[in-house]
Amino acid sequence: MDSTRSAPSSMPQPTAFHSDHRPADPAAELVHLVRILDLQERLSGVQRLRDWALSAVAPRPGERAVDVGCGTGSEVARLAALVGPSGTAIGVEPHPGLRATAADRLAGIASARLVDGAAEALPFPDGSVDVLRCERVFQHLADPEAAVREIARVLAAGGRTVLIDSDWETFVLTPGEAEVVARVMGAARRRMRQPTIGRRLRGLLVGAGLSVAEDVGASAVVFGTGSEGGIEFLELQIAAARDEGVITSAEAEDLRSGVGAAVEAGTAFCAVTMFAVVARR
């Protein structure tokens, strides 16, 4: 596995990490990031949509496949298995710690490479990529239009891309007073750059001049019903809303304890919908 450095970049961290409550120490923060990403990718809703997306873009032996915002590299490994030794699977990841983690996990996969780079300035020549996936990155971008233009630029003739992202206005949670939950999640969405990007993916791809498939993948990502990652996500959002004065300390404690008790009883339900849109150059 080859790890290559290109131009530095600064891609925001996943939404669950946008909080003053995450570890301040860089080493501890990396452990936190990796643990949360590992927990998230084990969610069945995430895996279902990843499987659908991979089937839709259908990487073939000998092709060059790219995962933008590859995190710990799990999807780079899947791409590498499909393109085979005659192809190349490249993970683009700006976070040095995550890139190092991915390098460790991809060691021994000769066709896998890692590069530093940003979605808005991909480190590839025009028309050089056959398959490109990008999952839960666009919700963090200041300029998603620039990123989709970059995707269109680097795709080869006949190249396929799939964008996967959440629409945070689809978030649902029980138990919890609806008005309190609405304030918590309203505050969470205000901290996100593109909270409703899931519904915009098709329009962005059309605007970039790509041919967009009619079929759109969608999956309800259910967490918080016993999922450690889901509970941590909720606790981060509740604490942030309390600290911002959006909810009172009493409301925060009532919501946190109510959700915790429901999780223990197996009656909690928390979900957000992710969408996947496929396009071709």
Backbone hydrogen bonds in HBPLUS format (Angstrom, degrees):
<---DONOR---> <-ACCEPTOR-->    atom                        ^
c    i                          cat <-CA-CA->   ^        H-A-AA   ^      H-
h    n   atom  resd res      DA  || num        DHA   H-A  angle D-A-AA Bond
n    s   type  num  typ     dist DA aas  dist angle  dist       angle   num
A0002-ASP N   A0112-ALA O   3.01 MM 110  6.48 142.2  2.16 156.3 157.5     1
A0114-LEU N   A0002-ASP O   2.97 MM 112  6.57 135.9  2.17 142.0 154.0     2
A0004-THR N   A0114-LEU O   2.55 MM 110  5.74 158.9  1.60 170.2 173.2     3
A0017-PHE N   A0014-PRO O   2.81 MM   3  5.60 160.5  1.84 127.3 134.0     4
A0018-HIS N   A0015-THR O   2.97 MM   3  5.34 169.9  1.98 118.7 122.1     5
A0019-SER N   A0017-PHE O   2.85 MM   2  5.59 124.4  2.16 113.0  96.2     6
A0029-GLU N   A0025-ASP O   2.75 MM   4  5.94 155.1  1.81 159.0 167.8     7
A0030-LEU N   A0026-PRO O   2.96 MM   4  6.16 152.6  2.03 144.9 151.1     8
A0031-VAL N   A0027-ALA O   3.17 MM   4  6.49 160.1  2.21 146.2 150.9     9
A0032-HIS N   A0028-ALA O   2.97 MM   4  6.23 156.2  2.03 146.1 152.9    10
A0033-LEU N   A0029-GLU O   2.79 MM   4  6.09 160.4  1.83 154.1 159.1    11
A0034-VAL N   A0030-LEU O   2.91 MM   4  6.09 173.0  1.91 159.2 160.3    12
A0035-ARG N   A0031-VAL O   2.96 MM   4  6.08 161.6  2.00 147.3 152.9    13
A0036-ILE N   A0032-HIS O   3.00 MM   4  6.18 165.8  2.02 153.6 157.1    14
A0037-LEU N   A0033-LEU O   2.92 MM   4  6.11 167.2  1.94 155.0 158.9    15
A0038-ASP N   A0034-VAL O   2.89 MM   4  6.02 157.9  1.94 149.0 155.3    16
A0039-LEU N   A0035-ARG O   2.93 MM   4  6.15 156.1  1.99 146.6 153.4    17
A0040-GLN N   A0036-ILE O   2.83 MM   4  6.04 164.5  1.86 155.0 159.3    18
A0041-GLU N   A0037-LEU O   2.99 MM   4  6.13 161.4  2.02 148.6 153.0    19
A0042-ARG N   A0039-LEU O   3.23 MM   3  5.41 143.1  2.37 100.5 110.9    20
A0043-LEU N   A0040-GLN O   3.06 MM   3  5.48 159.4  2.10 111.2 117.8    21
A0046-VAL N   A0043-LEU O   3.10 MM   3  5.45 126.2  2.40 106.0 118.9    22
A0047-GLN N   A0043-LEU O   3.12 MM   4  6.47 164.2  2.14 156.1 160.5    23
A0048-ARG N   A0044-SER O   2.87 MM   4  6.04 159.8  1.91 152.7 157.9    24
A0049-LEU N   A0045-GLY O   3.33 MM   4  6.42 162.8  2.37 138.4 142.1    25
A0050-ARG N   A0046-VAL O   2.96 MM   4  6.17 156.2  2.02 150.9 158.4    26
A0051-ASP N   A0047-GLN O   2.89 MM   4  6.06 160.9  1.92 151.7 156.4    27
A0052-TRP N   A0048-ARG O   3.02 MM   4  6.27 160.1  2.06 146.6 152.0    28
A0053-ALA N   A0049-LEU O   2.89 MM   4  6.03 163.6  1.91 148.8 153.5    29
A0054-LEU N   A0050-ARG O   2.91 MM   4  6.07 161.5  1.94 151.4 156.2    30
A0055-SER N   A0051-ASP O   3.03 MM   4  6.21 158.3  2.08 147.8 153.5    31
A0056-ALA N   A0052-TRP O   2.95 MM   4  6.17 146.9  2.07 144.4 154.2    32
A0057-VAL N   A0053-ALA O   3.08 MM   4  6.38 152.8  2.15 152.6 157.6    33
A0058-ALA N   A0054-LEU O   2.93 MM   4  5.85 137.2  2.11 140.3 152.1    34
A0063-GLU N   A0060-ARG O   3.10 MM   3  5.77 159.0  2.15 145.2 145.4    35
A0062-GLY N   A0083-VAL O   2.82 MM  21  5.31 157.8  1.87 144.4 139.7    36
A0088-THR N   A0063-GLU O   3.01 MM  25  6.46 156.6  2.07 143.6 148.8    37
A0130-ASP N   A0064-ARG O   2.93 MM  66  5.31 145.8  2.05 143.1 153.9    38
A0131-VAL N   A0064-ARG O   3.19 MM  67  6.49 156.8  2.25 148.6 148.9    39
A0065-ALA N   A0088-THR O   2.84 MM  23  6.24 163.5  1.86 166.0 169.5    40
A0090-ILE N   A0065-ALA O   2.79 MM  25  6.22 161.6  1.82 158.2 164.4    41
A0066-VAL N   A0131-VAL O   2.80 MM  65  6.17 152.6  1.87 144.6 153.2    42
A0133-ARG N   A0066-VAL O   2.89 MM  67  6.32 161.5  1.93 160.8 165.5    43
A0067-ASP N   A0090-ILE O   2.86 MM  23  6.30 155.7  1.92 159.9 165.4    44
A0092-VAL N   A0067-ASP O   2.86 MM  25  6.11 171.8  1.87 156.1 157.6    45
A0068-VAL N   A0133-ARG O   2.93 MM  65  6.32 165.5  1.95 166.9 165.6    46
A0069-GLY N   A0092-VAL O   2.70 MM  23  5.46 142.7  1.83 142.9 155.7    47
A0070-CYS N   A0092-VAL O   3.08 MM  22  5.84 153.1  2.15 133.6 141.7    48
A0073-GLY N   A0070-CYS O   2.99 MM   3  5.24 166.1  2.01 134.9 135.0    49
A0076-VAL N   A0073-GLY O   3.17 MM   3  5.07 124.8  2.49  94.2 108.8    50
A0077-ALA N   A0073-GLY O   3.16 MM   4  6.46 152.3  2.24 152.1 158.0    51
A0078-ARG N   A0074-SER O   3.37 MM   4  6.74 148.4  2.48 135.5 143.2    52
A0079-LEU N   A0075-GLU O   2.93 MM   4  6.16 158.0  1.98 145.5 151.4    53
A0080-ALA N   A0076-VAL O   2.84 MM   4  6.05 158.5  1.88 150.4 156.6    54
A0081-ALA N   A0077-ALA O   3.08 MM   4  6.31 150.3  2.17 142.6 149.5    55
A0082-LEU N   A0078-ARG O   3.28 MM   4  6.55 143.1  2.42 140.5 149.5    56
A0082-LEU N   A0079-LEU O   3.06 MM   3  5.20 126.2  2.36  98.3 112.3    57
A0083-VAL N   A0079-LEU O   2.92 MM   4  6.22 160.0  1.96 160.6 166.0    58
A0084-GLY N   A0080-ALA O   2.95 MM   4  5.78 138.3  2.13 139.7 149.5    59
A0087-GLY N   A0084-GLY O   3.04 MM   3  5.42 158.8  2.09 112.2 119.0    60
A0089-ALA N   A0111-SER O   2.86 MM  22  6.00 168.7  1.87 151.3 153.4    61
A0113-ARG N   A0089-ALA O   2.81 MM  24  6.20 148.7  1.90 158.9 165.2    62
A0091-GLY N   A0113-ARG O   2.85 MM  22  6.23 161.8  1.88 149.1 153.0    63
A0115-VAL N   A0091-GLY O   2.88 MM  24  6.26 158.5  1.92 163.9 167.0    64
A0093-GLU N   A0115-VAL O   2.98 MM  22  6.36 162.1  2.01 163.8 169.2    65
A0099-ARG N   A0095-HIS O   2.85 MM   4  6.01 160.3  1.89 160.7 167.4    66
A0100-ALA N   A0096-PRO O   2.92 MM   4  6.12 150.5  2.01 143.6 151.1    67
A0101-THR N   A0097-GLY O   2.95 MM   4  6.21 153.1  2.02 143.6 151.4    68
A0102-ALA N   A0098-LEU O   2.82 MM   4  6.07 160.7  1.85 151.8 156.8    69
A0103-ALA N   A0099-ARG O   2.90 MM   4  6.13 151.9  1.98 142.0 150.0    70
A0104-ASP N   A0100-ALA O   3.04 MM   4  6.33 154.3  2.10 146.6 152.2    71
A0105-ARG N   A0101-THR O   3.04 MM   4  6.34 159.5  2.08 149.7 155.3    72
A0106-LEU N   A0102-ALA O   2.84 MM   4  5.97 140.1  2.00 149.1 160.1    73
A0107-ALA N   A0104-ASP O   3.40 MM   3  5.32 160.9  2.43  98.7 104.1    74
A0109-ILE N   A0106-LEU O   3.00 MM   3  5.70 156.6  2.06 146.6 146.8    75
A0112-ALA N   A0109-ILE O   3.13 MM   3  5.63 166.7  2.15 119.0 123.0    76
A0121-ALA N   A0118-ALA O   3.01 MM   3  5.24 156.7  2.07 108.2 115.7    77
A0127-GLY N   A0153-ARG O   2.97 MM  26  6.30 163.8  1.99 140.6 144.2    78
A0128-SER N   A0154-VAL O   2.82 MM  26  5.56 113.1  2.27 128.9 142.2    79
A0129-VAL N   A0154-VAL O   2.87 MM  25  5.73 154.2  1.94 160.8 159.3    80
A0156-ALA N   A0129-VAL O   2.80 MM  27  5.43 159.3  1.84 150.1 146.5    81
A0160-ARG N   A0130-ASP O   2.83 MM  30  6.26 152.7  1.90 157.9 156.2    82
A0132-LEU N   A0160-ARG O   2.93 MM  28  6.45 145.8  2.05 149.3 159.6    83
A0162-VAL N   A0132-LEU O   2.98 MM  30  6.56 147.0  2.10 153.2 161.8    84
A0134-CYS N   A0162-VAL O   3.08 MM  28  6.53 143.4  2.22 162.6 167.3    85
A0164-ILE N   A0134-CYS O   2.92 MM  30  6.18 167.3  1.93 156.3 156.3    86
A0136-ARG N   A0164-ILE O   2.68 MM  28  5.94 164.5  1.70 152.3 157.0    87
A0140-HIS N   A0137-VAL O   2.93 MM   3  5.67 161.7  1.96 124.1 130.1    88
A0141-LEU N   A0138-PHE O   3.18 MM   3  5.20 162.5  2.21 107.5 112.7    89
A0194-GLN N   A0139-GLN O   2.90 MM  55  4.37 145.1  2.03 147.8 138.7    90
A0146-ALA N   A0143-ASP O   3.12 MM   3  5.49 124.4  2.45 106.0 118.3    91
A0147-ALA N   A0143-ASP O   3.33 MM   4  6.74 153.4  2.41 146.3 153.7    92
A0148-VAL N   A0144-PRO O   2.99 MM   4  6.28 158.0  2.04 152.5 157.2    93
A0149-ARG N   A0145-GLU O   3.02 MM   4  6.21 148.1  2.12 144.2 153.1    94
A0150-GLU N   A0146-ALA O   3.03 MM   4  6.28 147.4  2.14 142.1 150.8    95
A0151-ILE N   A0147-ALA O   3.03 MM   4  6.39 150.7  2.12 144.4 152.2    96
A0152-ALA N   A0148-VAL O   3.03 MM   4  6.28 162.8  2.06 145.5 149.3    97
A0153-ARG N   A0149-ARG O   2.92 MM   4  6.14 146.7  2.03 141.3 151.2    98
A0154-VAL N   A0150-GLU O   3.02 MM   4  6.29 160.0  2.06 155.0 157.7    99
A0155-LEU N   A0151-ILE O   3.11 MM   4  6.18 139.7  2.28 149.6 159.4   100
A0159-GLY N   A0156-ALA O   2.73 MM   3  4.89 154.3  1.79 134.8 133.7   101
A0281-ARG N   A0159-GLY O   2.93 MM 122  5.45 155.1  1.99 152.0 159.5   102
A0161-THR N   A0279-ALA O   2.88 MM 118  5.38 160.5  1.92 153.9 155.9   103
A0279-ALA N   A0161-THR O   2.91 MM 118  5.38 157.7  1.96 152.6 156.9   104
A0163-LEU N   A0277-VAL O   2.99 MM 114  5.43 157.1  2.05 152.4 154.9   105
A0277-VAL N   A0163-LEU O   2.94 MM 114  5.43 154.7  2.00 150.4 156.9   106
A0165-ASP N   A0275-PHE O   2.91 MM 110  5.55 155.1  1.98 154.1 162.1   107
A0275-PHE N   A0165-ASP O   2.77 MM 110  5.55 166.3  1.79 159.7 158.4   108
A0198-GLY N   A0166-SER O   3.06 MM  32  4.85 135.3  2.27 130.4 126.2   109
A0167-ASP N   A0273-THR O   3.12 MM 106  6.12 150.3  2.22 173.7 176.0   110
A0170-THR N   A0167-ASP O   2.99 MM   3  5.85 162.1  2.02 124.6 129.0   111
A0168-TRP N   A0195-PRO O   2.80 MM  27  5.40 161.2  1.83 168.8 163.1   112
A0171-PHE N   A0168-TRP O   3.44 MM   3  5.39 164.5  2.46 101.7 103.9   113
A0172-VAL N   A0271-ALA O   2.93 MM  99  5.46 155.5  1.99 155.0 160.6   114
A0271-ALA N   A0172-VAL O   3.04 MM  99  5.46 155.5  2.10 145.5 150.7   115
A0174-THR N   A0269-PHE O   2.85 MM  95  5.31 143.9  1.98 153.0 161.2   116
A0269-PHE N   A0174-THR O   2.87 MM  95  5.31 159.3  1.91 161.5 162.2   117
A0180-VAL N   A0177-GLU O   3.01 MM   3  5.35 120.2  2.38 107.1 121.9   118
A0181-VAL N   A0177-GLU O   2.92 MM   4  6.17 169.4  1.93 166.6 169.9   119
A0182-ALA N   A0178-ALA O   2.89 MM   4  6.01 153.4  1.96 143.3 151.2   120
A0183-ARG N   A0179-GLU O   3.12 MM   4  6.33 148.7  2.22 136.7 144.1   121
A0184-VAL N   A0180-VAL O   2.96 MM   4  6.28 160.1  2.00 153.3 158.9   122
A0185-MET N   A0181-VAL O   2.92 MM   4  6.12 171.3  1.93 157.4 159.1   123
A0186-GLY N   A0182-ALA O   2.81 MM   4  5.78 142.4  1.95 137.6 148.8   124
A0187-ALA N   A0183-ARG O   3.02 MM   4  6.15 156.4  2.08 143.6 148.7   125
A0188-ALA N   A0184-VAL O   3.01 MM   4  6.32 150.3  2.10 140.0 149.0   126
A0189-ARG N   A0185-MET O   2.88 MM   4  6.07 158.6  1.92 145.2 150.0   127
A0190-ARG N   A0186-GLY O   3.08 MM   4  6.32 147.2  2.19 140.3 149.2   128
A0191-ARG N   A0187-ALA O   3.23 MM   4  6.54 131.4  2.48 139.2 151.0   129
A0191-ARG N   A0188-ALA O   3.07 MM   3  5.24 137.0  2.26  99.4 111.5   130
A0192-MET N   A0189-ARG O   3.04 MM   3  5.09 150.0  2.13 100.8 110.2   131
A0197-ILE N   A0194-GLN O   3.32 MM   3  5.35 154.3  2.39 119.3 115.4   132
A0200-ARG N   A0197-ILE O   2.86 MM   3  5.02 145.8  1.98 107.6 118.9   133
A0204-LEU N   A0200-ARG O   2.98 MM   4  6.22 157.6  2.04 159.2 166.1   134
A0205-LEU N   A0201-LEU O   3.06 MM   4  6.31 162.0  2.10 154.6 158.5   135
A0206-VAL N   A0202-ARG O   2.94 MM   4  6.21 162.3  1.98 156.8 162.0   136
A0207-GLY N   A0203-GLY O   2.88 MM   4  5.98 159.4  1.92 145.5 151.6   137
A0208-ALA N   A0204-LEU O   3.08 MM   4  6.32 128.6  2.35 137.2 150.1   138
A0208-ALA N   A0205-LEU O   3.18 MM   3  5.12 135.2  2.39  93.1 105.3   139
A0210-LEU N   A0205-LEU O   3.22 MM   5  5.73 160.5  2.26 161.5 156.1   140
A0209-GLY N   A0206-VAL O   2.93 MM   3  5.28 159.8  1.97 114.4 118.5   141
A0211-SER N   A0280-ARG O   2.84 MM  69  5.11 164.3  1.87 165.5 160.0   142
A0280-ARG N   A0211-SER O   2.78 MM  69  5.11 149.5  1.87 138.0 148.1   143
A0213-ALA N   A0278-VAL O   2.92 MM  65  5.60 166.0  1.94 148.3 153.1   144
A0217-GLY N   A0276-ALA O   2.87 MM  59  4.68 147.4  1.97 150.1 150.0   145
A0276-ALA N   A0217-GLY O   2.77 MM  59  4.68 152.5  1.84 135.2 133.8   146
A0219-SER N   A0274-MET O   2.95 MM  55  5.41 151.9  2.03 152.0 157.6   147
A0274-MET N   A0219-SER O   2.93 MM  55  5.41 169.6  1.94 155.0 156.4   148
A0221-VAL N   A0272-VAL O   2.80 MM  51  5.40 162.9  1.83 161.4 159.1   149
A0272-VAL N   A0221-VAL O   3.14 MM  51  5.40 146.4  2.26 131.3 139.9   150
A0223-PHE N   A0270-CYS O   2.73 MM  47  5.37 158.1  1.77 150.6 158.2   151
A0231-ILE N   A0227-SER O   3.06 MM   4  6.36 161.9  2.09 156.4 160.1   152
A0232-GLU N   A0228-GLU O   3.01 MM   4  6.24 162.0  2.05 151.3 156.5   153
A0233-PHE N   A0229-GLY O   2.94 MM   4  6.13 157.6  1.99 146.2 152.5   154
A0234-LEU N   A0230-GLY O   3.00 MM   4  6.26 164.8  2.02 151.5 154.8   155
A0235-GLU N   A0231-ILE O   2.89 MM   4  6.10 164.3  1.92 153.4 158.0   156
A0236-LEU N   A0232-GLU O   2.95 MM   4  6.13 154.3  2.02 149.3 155.8   157
A0237-GLN N   A0233-PHE O   3.10 MM   4  6.41 159.2  2.14 151.0 156.1   158
A0238-ILE N   A0234-LEU O   2.88 MM   4  6.11 162.5  1.92 157.2 162.2   159
A0239-ALA N   A0235-GLU O   2.94 MM   4  6.00 165.9  1.96 146.5 150.7   160
A0240-ALA N   A0236-LEU O   2.95 MM   4  6.07 158.5  2.00 145.9 152.2   161
A0241-ALA N   A0237-GLN O   2.96 MM   4  6.09 160.5  2.00 146.0 151.3   162
A0242-ARG N   A0238-ILE O   2.98 MM   4  6.20 155.8  2.04 148.2 155.0   163
A0243-ASP N   A0239-ALA O   2.92 MM   4  6.14 163.2  1.95 150.2 154.7   164
A0244-GLU N   A0240-ALA O   2.95 MM   4  6.13 140.9  2.10 144.3 154.7   165
A0246-VAL N   A0241-ALA O   2.89 MM   5  5.11 143.5  2.02 164.5 160.7   166
A0245-GLY N   A0242-ARG O   3.00 MM   3  5.13 156.4  2.06 105.5 113.0   167
A0252-ALA N   A0248-THR O   2.90 MM   4  6.16 155.9  1.96 148.9 156.0   168
A0253-GLU N   A0249-SER O   2.94 MM   4  6.16 161.3  1.97 148.4 152.8   169
A0254-ASP N   A0250-ALA O   2.90 MM   4  6.08 161.6  1.94 149.9 155.4   170
A0255-LEU N   A0251-GLU O   2.96 MM   4  6.09 162.8  1.99 147.5 152.0   171
A0256-ARG N   A0252-ALA O   2.89 MM   4  6.03 168.4  1.90 152.0 155.9   172
A0257-SER N   A0253-GLU O   2.87 MM   4  5.88 169.6  1.88 150.7 154.2   173
A0258-GLY N   A0254-ASP O   2.90 MM   4  5.85 152.2  1.98 139.3 148.0   174
A0259-VAL N   A0255-LEU O   2.93 MM   4  6.04 164.6  1.95 152.1 155.8   175
A0260-GLY N   A0256-ARG O   2.92 MM   4  6.07 160.1  1.96 145.9 152.3   176
A0261-ALA N   A0257-SER O   2.91 MM   4  6.06 159.9  1.95 147.2 151.8   177
A0262-ALA N   A0258-GLY O   3.02 MM   4  6.19 155.1  2.08 142.8 149.9   178
A0263-VAL N   A0259-VAL O   2.85 MM   4  6.09 151.6  1.93 151.5 159.3   179
A0264-GLU N   A0260-GLY O   3.06 MM   4  6.34 160.0  2.10 146.7 151.6   180
A0265-ALA N   A0261-ALA O   2.98 MM   4  6.25 146.4  2.10 141.8 151.3   181
A0266-GLY N   A0262-ALA O   2.85 MM   4  5.93 114.5  2.29 135.9 152.4   182
A0267-THR N   A0262-ALA O   2.87 MM   5  5.06 147.8  1.97 149.2 149.5   183
A0266-GLY N   A0263-VAL O   3.07 MM   3  4.96 145.3  2.19  96.7 107.4   184
